[in-house]
Amino acid sequence: MRRLGALAAAGVLVVLAGGFALWRASSGPAVPLYTVTLQRLTVVVEAEGVLKAVRSTPISVPREARPPVRLAWTAPDGAAVRAGDPLLRFDASETVRERDDSRFQLARSELQAQKGKASGEATLSNLERDAELARWEADVASRFESKDDEIFSRREILESRIDGELARRRQEHAEGLAESEAERVRLEGRLLALEQEKSRRVLGQAESALASLEVLAPRDGIFVLQRNFRGELPQAGDTLWGAQTIGELPDLSEMEAEIFVLEADAGQLAPGRPVQLTLESSPGEPLTGTLVRLSSLARPRNNGSPVQFFSATVKLDRTLPDLMRPGQRVLARLHLAEIPDALVVPAQAIFTRDEKKVALVEKGGRLEPVPVELGAVAGGRVVVLSGLVAGDEIALLDPDAPPPESTPTSRPAPPPPPPTSRMVIITG
């Protein structure tokens, strides 16, 4: 009896298995299907950014300051200031040392000029006396030269002639020395005068730099410090260079927004696009604007980050001076496309075969790969531009794909950072 019962149970299982196989063959592929339909499509890019003043007065390291300079003090970021209030102070120790050195060099050059003038005048006076004596000797030798051969012997005549020639040569030499010394004294005086002028100029520059080491507010406003490429504010002790911008006094009467869009989402961005914005600090005040400028190159927002962003400038339709401040975060929505009839399918229904994008379309109980041309991709959905028509049923899984290999991990991966820009496809 037990053997008959076992045989009967085995027969029932065989019948059920055969029936399941017949049902599977008649009902098509055993994968979930998605029916393609026409839908109204709106492509929106969501991004974030900050407010900026259209016009502002830059606050920089004074050009008179000798670079590099060291920042000693700065007014707080976002502080309300009045015209004449101090904004920046720089370390004056190096400038004071340069001023004192310049004063010493000026005093030294003046003393050297006085010494050189006195020494030159004394030497020149001695040479002029020597020249005068040489002229007198030459005159005496010329007047009393022995020329009469009836009175003087030939030897006396030759000696007298030689003495006269020697006196004239001494005169020429003494006069030449006097002229050379006078020229030397004149040139040395000019060099010392140039050195004094140089010392005066260096001293004037040092005093001007010393006077410029405190920067005052040129007008009333809000002082906003500028962050460096690492996102850090200037601090006391930082080394700065000439004309380097440290902050600004923005004009709050007209503001604009700078938003950052992921490189992958910026393909359809162009000036003239309408933008909807919301202040993160005041979400109940919606704003509108127009995209007026788009950067030509994508760059990372954070140092060391590989993610590239395009910077876009949005002109606001209105400014709220009581609520808006430079640096406030804003959330933006940019409408990129509006298509009344579009084919939007799940992104998981698109596969890659032979380096081509295909969809597996159900035809007569079989899945056939059909090449497709894709448009925007966002939020797990993709726009199909060609290859499919409304009513097609496509597979959501590839039955021929190998199962994914699971690799054990010692610890879970950290969560991804929150997105700062994303594309959204809205259908309805």
C-alpha positions in Angstrom: 0.0 0.0 0.0 2.8 2.4 0.8 4.4 1.7 -2.5 1.2 2.3 -4.4 0.7 5.6 -2.5 4.3 6.8 -3.3 3.8 5.9 -7.0 0.5 7.8 -7.0 2.1 10.9 -5.5 5.0 10.8 -8.0 2.5 10.6 -10.8 0.7 13.7 -9.5 3.9 15.6 -9.3 4.8 14.7 -12.9 1.4 15.9 -14.1 1.7 19.2 -12.2 5.2 19.8 -13.6 4.0 19.1 -17.1 1.1 21.5 -16.6 3.4 24.3 -15.2 5.7 23.8 -18.2 2.7 24.1 -20.7 1.5 27.2 -18.8 4.9 28.9 -18.9 5.3 28.1 -22.6 1.9 29.5 -23.4 2.2 32.7 -21.2 5.4 34.0 -22.7 8.7 34.8 -21.0 8.9 34.4 -17.3 10.1 38.0 -16.6 8.2 41.1 -15.5 7.0 43.3 -18.4 6.3 47.0 -18.7 3.8 48.5 -21.2 5.1 51.6 -23.0 2.7 54.5 -23.0 2.7 58.1 -24.1 3.1 60.5 -21.2 3.4 64.3 -20.7 7.1 65.0 -19.9 8.7 67.8 -17.9 12.4 67.7 -17.4 13.6 69.8 -14.4 17.1 70.3 -12.9 17.2 70.9 -9.2 20.4 72.7 -8.0 21.6 74.7 -5.1 23.7 77.9 -4.9 24.3 81.1 -3.1 23.2 84.7 -3.3 25.6 87.4 -4.6 25.4 91.1 -4.9 25.4 92.4 -8.5 27.5 95.4 -7.4 30.0 95.4 -4.6 33.1 97.3 -3.4 36.1 95.0 -3.1 38.3 95.3 0.0 41.9 94.3 -0.9 45.4 94.5 0.4 46.5 98.1 -0.3 48.9 98.4 -3.2 51.1 100.6 -1.1 51.7 97.7 1.3 55.0 95.9 0.7 54.1 92.3 -0.2 53.9 89.9 1.5 52.0 91.2 4.4 50.6 89.4 7.5 47.0 89.9 8.5 46.8 91.0 12.1 43.0 91.6 12.6 39.8 91.6 10.5 36.3 92.8 11.2 33.8 89.9 11.7 32.3 88.3 8.6 28.8 89.8 8.1 29.4 92.8 10.4 27.5 96.0 9.7 30.0 98.9 9.3 29.9 102.6 8.8 32.1 104.7 6.6 35.5 105.1 8.3 35.2 102.0 10.5 38.4 99.8 10.5 38.0 96.6 8.4 41.5 95.2 8.2 44.8 95.7 10.1 48.1 94.2 9.0 51.3 93.5 11.0 53.5 96.6 10.9 56.7 95.2 12.4 58.4 94.5 9.0 57.3 97.9 7.6 58.6 99.7 10.7 61.9 98.0 10.3 62.1 99.1 6.6 61.2 102.6 7.6 63.9 102.7 10.2 66.5 101.3 7.8 65.5 103.9 5.2 65.9 106.7 7.7 69.4 105.3 8.6 70.4 105.0 5.0 69.2 108.6 4.3 71.1 110.0 7.2 74.2 108.0 6.2 74.1 109.2 2.6 73.7 112.8 3.8 76.7 112.5 6.0 78.7 110.9 3.2 77.7 113.7 0.9 78.9 116.3 3.4 82.1 114.4 3.9 82.7 114.0 0.2 82.0 117.6 -0.5 84.4 118.9 2.2 87.1 116.4 1.2 86.7 117.2 -2.5 86.8 121.0 -1.9 90.1 120.6 0.2 91.7 118.4 -2.5 90.6 120.7 -5.3 91.9 123.8 -3.4 95.4 122.1 -3.0 95.4 121.2 -6.7 94.5 124.7 -7.7 97.4 126.0 -5.6 99.7 123.6 -7.3 98.4 124.6 -10.7 98.9 128.3 -9.8 102.4 127.6 -8.7 103.2 125.6 -11.9 101.8 128.5 -14.0 104.1 131.0 -12.1 107.1 128.7 -12.6 106.3 128.3 -16.3 106.0 132.1 -16.7 109.3 132.7 -14.9 111.0 130.1 -17.0 109.6 131.6 -20.1 110.6 135.2 -19.3 114.1 134.4 -18.0 115.0 131.7 -20.6 118.7 131.8 -21.7 118.6 132.3 -25.4 121.5 134.6 -26.3 124.3 132.3 -27.6 126.8 135.2 -27.3 126.2 135.5 -23.6 125.4 131.9 -22.6 127.1 128.7 -23.5 125.3 126.1 -25.5 124.9 123.9 -22.4 123.3 126.8 -20.5 120.9 127.5 -23.3 119.9 123.8 -23.5 119.4 123.6 -19.7 117.3 126.7 -19.8 115.1 125.4 -22.6 114.7 122.1 -20.8 113.7 123.9 -17.5 111.1 126.0 -19.4 109.6 122.9 -21.1 109.5 121.1 -17.7 107.7 124.1 -16.1 105.1 124.1 -18.9 104.5 120.3 -18.5 104.1 120.8 -14.8 101.6 123.5 -15.4 99.6 121.3 -17.8 99.7 118.4 -15.4 98.6 120.5 -12.4 95.8 122.0 -14.4 94.7 118.6 -15.6 94.7 117.2 -12.1 92.6 120.1 -11.0 90.1 119.6 -13.8 89.9 115.8 -13.1 89.4 116.4 -9.4 86.7 119.0 -10.1 84.9 116.5 -12.4 85.3 113.7 -9.8 83.9 115.9 -7.1 81.0 116.8 -9.3 80.2 113.2 -10.3 80.5 112.0 -6.7 78.2 114.7 -5.6 75.6 113.6 -8.2 75.9 109.9 -7.1 75.4 110.9 -3.5 72.5 113.0 -4.5 70.9 110.1 -6.3 71.5 107.8 -3.3 69.8 110.4 -1.1 66.9 110.6 -3.5 66.6 106.8 -3.5 66.7 106.7 0.3 64.0 109.5 0.5 61.8 107.5 -1.9 62.2 104.3 0.0 61.5 106.1 3.2 58.4 107.7 1.6 57.2 104.3 0.4 57.7 102.8 3.9 55.8 105.6 5.5 53.0 105.3 3.0 52.9 101.5 3.5 52.8 102.0 7.2 49.9 104.4 6.9 48.0 102.0 4.7 48.3 99.0 7.1 44.8 99.9 8.4 42.0 99.6 5.8 38.9 101.7 6.6 35.4 101.2 5.2 34.8 103.5 2.2 31.0 103.6 2.9 28.3 102.1 5.0 27.4 98.5 4.4 27.9 94.9 5.5 31.4 93.5 5.4 31.6 90.1 3.8 34.9 88.1 3.9 36.0 86.1 0.9 36.7 82.4 1.2 39.8 80.8 -0.3 39.8 77.8 -2.6 39.6 75.5 0.5 36.4 77.4 1.7 38.3 79.0 4.6 37.8 82.6 5.8 40.9 84.8 6.2 42.4 84.6 9.7 44.9 86.5 11.8 48.4 85.3 10.8 47.6 84.6 7.1 50.2 85.8 4.6 48.7 88.0 1.9 50.0 89.6 -1.3 49.5 93.0 -2.9 46.1 93.8 -4.3 44.7 90.4 -3.0 41.0 90.7 -2.4 40.0 89.8 1.2 36.3 90.8 1.3 33.7 93.2 -0.1 31.0 95.6 0.8 28.1 94.4 -1.3 25.2 96.6 -2.5 22.1 94.9 -1.1 19.7 96.8 -3.4 20.2 94.3 -6.3 21.1 90.6 -5.8 21.7 87.6 -8.1 22.1 83.9 -7.5 25.0 81.7 -8.5 23.9 78.1 -8.8 25.9 74.9 -9.5 24.7 72.3 -11.8 26.2 68.8 -12.3 28.2 68.5 -15.5 25.9 65.5 -16.6 22.8 67.6 -16.1 23.9 70.8 -17.8 23.6 69.7 -21.4 20.3 71.5 -22.1 21.1 74.6 -20.0 21.2 77.9 -22.0 20.8 81.6 -21.1 17.2 82.7 -21.1 15.8 79.6 -19.2 13.3 80.5 -16.4 14.4 79.6 -12.9 12.4 79.1 -9.7 14.3 79.7 -6.5 13.7 79.4 -2.8 15.7 80.9 0.0 16.7 78.1 2.3 16.3 80.4 5.3 12.9 81.6 4.1 11.1 78.8 2.2 7.9 80.8 2.3 9.2 83.4 -0.1 9.4 81.9 -3.6 11.4 83.8 -6.2 11.7 83.7 -9.9 14.6 84.6 -12.2 16.3 84.0 -15.6 19.5 82.3 -16.3 21.8 84.9 -17.9 25.3 83.3 -17.8 26.7 79.8 -17.9 30.4 79.1 -17.2 32.3 77.7 -20.2 34.1 75.0 -18.2 33.0 72.6 -15.5 35.0 72.7 -12.3 34.9 71.0 -8.9 33.3 73.0 -6.1 35.4 71.5 -3.4 39.2 71.0 -3.4 40.1 67.4 -4.2 36.6 66.4 -5.3 36.3 64.8 -8.7 32.7 65.9 -9.2 32.4 68.7 -11.8 29.9 71.5 -11.8 28.9 74.2 -14.2 28.3 77.6 -12.6 25.2 79.5 -13.7 24.2 83.1 -12.9 20.6 83.8 -12.3 19.1 87.3 -12.5 16.4 87.7 -10.0 13.1 89.3 -10.9 13.0 91.0 -7.4 15.3 91.6 -4.5 14.2 91.5 -0.8 16.8 93.6 1.0 15.3 92.7 4.4 15.7 88.9 3.8 18.6 88.6 1.4 22.3 88.6 2.3 25.3 87.5 0.3 26.3 83.9 0.8 22.7 82.7 1.7 21.9 79.3 0.3 19.2 79.0 -2.4 17.5 76.0 -4.0 16.7 76.3 -7.7 14.6 74.5 -10.2 15.3 74.9 -13.9 12.8 73.7 -16.5 14.7 72.2 -19.4 12.0 70.6 -21.5 8.2 70.2 -21.8 7.0 67.4 -24.2 3.3 66.7 -24.3 3.7 63.1 -25.7 6.9 61.3 -24.8 7.9 57.7 -24.2 9.3 57.3 -20.7 10.4 53.9 -19.5 12.2 52.6 -16.4 16.0 52.8 -16.8 16.3 49.1 -15.8 14.5 48.2 -19.0 17.4 49.4 -21.2 20.3 47.0 -21.7 23.6 47.1 -23.5 24.4 44.5 -26.2 27.2 44.8 -28.6 27.9 48.3 -27.3 24.4 49.3 -28.2 21.4 50.3 -26.1 18.5 47.9 -26.6 15.1 47.1 -25.2 13.8 43.6 -25.0 10.3 43.8 -26.7 7.9 40.9 -26.2 6.8 39.6 -29.7 4.9 36.3 -30.0 6.0 35.0 -26.7 9.6 35.8 -27.3 11.9 38.7 -26.2 13.6 40.4 -29.2 16.3 43.1 -28.7 15.4 46.4 -30.4 18.0 49.2 -30.6 16.8 52.4 -29.0 17.9 56.0 -29.0 17.8 57.6 -25.5 17.2 61.1 -24.3 17.3 62.5 -20.7 17.9 60.1 -17.9 17.0 60.9 -14.3 15.3 59.4 -11.3 15.5 55.8 -12.5 13.6 56.7 -15.7 14.8 57.4 -19.3 13.3 59.1 -22.3 13.2 56.9 -25.5 13.5 59.0 -28.6 13.2 56.2 -31.2 13.0 52.4 -31.4 9.8 51.9 -29.3 6.1 52.8 -29.9 3.2 53.1 -27.5 1.8 49.7 -26.6 5.1 47.8 -26.7 5.7 45.5 -23.8 9.3 45.4 -22.7 11.2 43.3 -20.2 12.3 44.8 -17.0 15.0 42.1 -16.5 17.4 40.4 -18.9 16.8 36.7 -18.7 20.1 35.9 -20.3 22.2 38.0 -17.9 24.3 36.1 -15.4 23.2 36.4 -11.7 25.2 39.1 -9.9 28.1 37.8 -7.8 27.9 38.8 -4.1 31.2 39.7 -2.5 31.3 39.8 1.3 32.5 43.0 2.8 34.1 43.5 6.2 32.0 46.7 6.8 29.2 48.5 5.0 30.1 51.2 2.6 29.6 54.8 3.9 26.5 56.5 2.7 26.9 58.8 -0.3 27.0 62.6 0.3 23.8 64.4 -0.3 23.4 65.6 -3.9 23.8 69.2 -4.7 22.2 69.0 -8.1 20.0 66.4 -9.8 17.7 66.1 -12.8 14.1 65.2 -12.3 11.7 63.8 -14.9 8.0 64.6 -14.1 5.4 62.7 -16.0 1.6 63.0 -15.9 
